[in-house]
Amino acid sequence: MQIYLPIAEVSVNIFLLLGLGGIVGVLSGMFGVGGGFLMTPLLFFIGIPPAVAVATEANQIVASSFSGVLAHFRRKTVDFKMGTVLLIGGLTGAAVGVVIFNYLKAQGQVDLLVKLCYVVFLGVIGSLMFVESLNALRKSRKKATVTTTRRQRGWMQALPFKTRFRTSGLYISVLPPLVVGLFVGILSAIMGVGGGFIMVPAMIYLLGMPTKVVVGTSLFQIIFVTGFTTLLHATTNYTVDMALAVLLLVGGVIGAQIGTQIGTRLRAEQLRILLAMMVLAVCFKLALDLLIEPSELYSIGAAGGH
Amino acid sequence: MRILALILCIIPLFASGEEIVLGMSQDEVAITATFDGSNILVFGAIKRESAIPEGELGVIVTIAGPSEPVAVHRKERRFGIWVNTDTVEVDAAPSFYAIATSAPMDRILKDTEDLRHQISIERAIRSVGAPMTITDAPAFTDAVIRIRKSQDLYKRTENSVLLDQETLFRTSVDMPANLTEGDYFTRIFLTRDGKVVSEFETTIDVKKVGLERFLYNLSHQQPLVYGLLSLAIAILAGWLASSFFRMIRGT
């Protein structure tokens, strides 16, 4: 069954959209990532214009993240204090990111830069996480008991404005989470994603937050960052397609619920290894696109857009 | 009396030639939510005042979507990766272009006539002024045609116009699902020995209706309301799904 999308101006299969939304929703619930880094390339692939795909995807992430975060609210695995600090950094970063994005657009080659960004970040984060969680898994198997060794970083402890993040069990300065939020905000505006796949590892490895709290807190702040992005796109580029968003989010919210359930049954190390493998797979695909000679060397774009 | 005199003046112009009388199954395509393409039947007759003239008769039907400038990028390998290096702006490329003919194109249409009336796809695209650095500008125009042909947006179907007794003709043109809004300029050419002897023009109005129209208008006229509404739907859907799943697990 086909549906004509009013803003994207293409006709697509309803069940394809529901299915895509569902699969990405499951991943979103499991890992606390918005799923934008998967969904946006998939939407390009089925023929949605890139500008519409990026904007609409932001709207859909709001839905699946909200659905996912409610489950975490009840389980009390959301660190509101940490989330708010990250969010302040995130929104500032998003605004800065939009300025950078527009500057790069004026210079041309923004597509290439976005793709390179994806390859580099996905590659680095994916490999680090994969190696780390593999080691953790091996260690926990050997000892049969999971020992959580909190890394104490000398310079981080020396920073001012220390405060207690009760839910995370941390007593650290607010500066590192602010900087992490800012950095992720910039990247998410440039790459057109919620930034969960950068935020989650940053929270685990840089801030030392426990994995269980990380997912809920990440979802919590993603809602606001992507909500902000949706409004920006809707008011400046008119590229949010409500019909597309509704279809994706119906699948997405259901998927997120299922994903959250699966997530609670898996061990933290297993969860991390799966996320790492997924990140690496997307990175590999994007790298191949850049390295292999495309079958069509020409592409059609909107005139005057450079 | 004056009117009659006017008519008498006009008649001799057509008396020697042939004229197209056209009918169409529809002059409007409504894009609804379930729109998945349309089929337009173009039919008509050739009106003459005298006997059928000599020479091979040809009928060509073209339907063109709204023209817009497009930027065509070409990739090249730089530092091991494929990047867009050259860009040529094609000044006007129709978003859709279909040609249906009653016989092979080159037999019923001379090249000079094609040039004058811009009938073939290659002629319908206008490209002037590629940058000085690009020596093979036609390759970019060809690329537009190649890409759009593969998307079924440009097509040429020869022998698809049925001619009956050199007087009646009909053909049907498939409009794909990925149509854009606008006036679709429709032309019918009558040729004798490759020369255009009569031409008829009309437009097909392709437009969104119903919910499609409403959403499109809202997004452009009230973008903030539209954006907030999108967010509200997202939050509501997220909350509904969460409550629903909790209910299932609760029982």
Interface residues (C-beta under 8 A of the other chain):
Chain A: M1 Q2 I3 Y4 P6 I7 E9 V10 S11 G47 N59 Q60 V62 A63 S64 S65 F66 S67 G68 L70 A71 R74 Q109 D111 L112 G227 T230 L231 H233 A234 T235 T236 Y238 V240 M242 A243 A245 V246 L249 V250 V253 I254 A256 Q257 D289 L290 L291 I292 E293 P294 E296 L297 Y298 S299 I300 G301 A302 A303 G304 G305 H306
Chain B: I31 T32 A33 T34 F35 D36 G37 E68 P69 V70 A71 V72 H73 R74 K75 E76 R77 G80 I81 W82 V83 N84 T87 E89 V90 A139 F140 A143 V144 R146 I147 R148 A177 N178 L179 T180 E181 K208 L211 E212 R213 L215 Y216 S219 H220 P223 L224 Y226 G227 L228 L229 S230 L231 I233 A234 I235 A237 G238 W239 L240 A241 S242 F245 R246
